[in-house]
Structures are given as structure tokens and as C-alpha cells.
């Protein structure tokens, strides 16, 4: 497997976990977060990448993360607007070919796709998982 240069925006639970997994798999990872204290979520054992404190929607922050090297960027903050802005700056200003964004609001997902962004919507994924469990319960004869 080819090693990728990945920028992860947001070092919350998702961003830190993803950065740890990617780094452990041998990818070169840079994590950007507005708060330096968020970097404490990165694993001492698994994460061997770099940390950049700053606003990922600002071109200068992305330059400090060496975005010109990026094979892909994952915007994984808890804020749909921040994810959209960081993803669009990476895509439109710096020409990153693979840009992915977390989007909580399922109604926004189509807009992200129309802009050429790949998305993961935890709200939709969780709803589909629960719906599958409900269907299984109905099949097993549980009263609905």
C-alpha cells in the first residue's frame, strides 16, 4: 500500500482516532486543530505525525500543514460550516484532489456532493443502523 500525505482537520474524538489509525497504518499525517489541548487525544504509541494549531479554513494554516503535499484532506470537526469551509479551501484554493468532510445535517449532504466533496454523515449512518435494528426486532416478533 502506498503511503499517503493526509491532513486531518479537527482533533476531537473522530479526528484523533482517525489520525491515530492512519499514522499507525504508515501514512504521513498532519492534524490541524484550533486548540493545542486537543492534541492530547493523539496516541503516544500510534501517532507519529505532526500537529498544527490554527483555523483550517485559513490558507496560512493549511500552508503550515504543507497542503501542497496533501494527497487528501479529511475535515472532521463537530461543525458542518467549519468542515465545509476547510474542505472548499483545500479543494478550490490548493487543488487537493481528494477532500472528505463529516456532515452532521443530512439535509446538507447533497450540497456537499454537488460541490465535489465526499462525505460521511454520522446522523444518517446511525439512523440507518437503528432502523435496521428496529426491522430485526419486528422480524423477531417484538411488539413495535
Helices and strands as residue ranges (DSSP letters): E 5-9, H 13-24, E 28-33, G 36-41, E 50-53, H 59-64, G 67-69, E 72-75, H 80-88, I 89-93, E 98-102, H 106-114, E 118-120, H 122-139
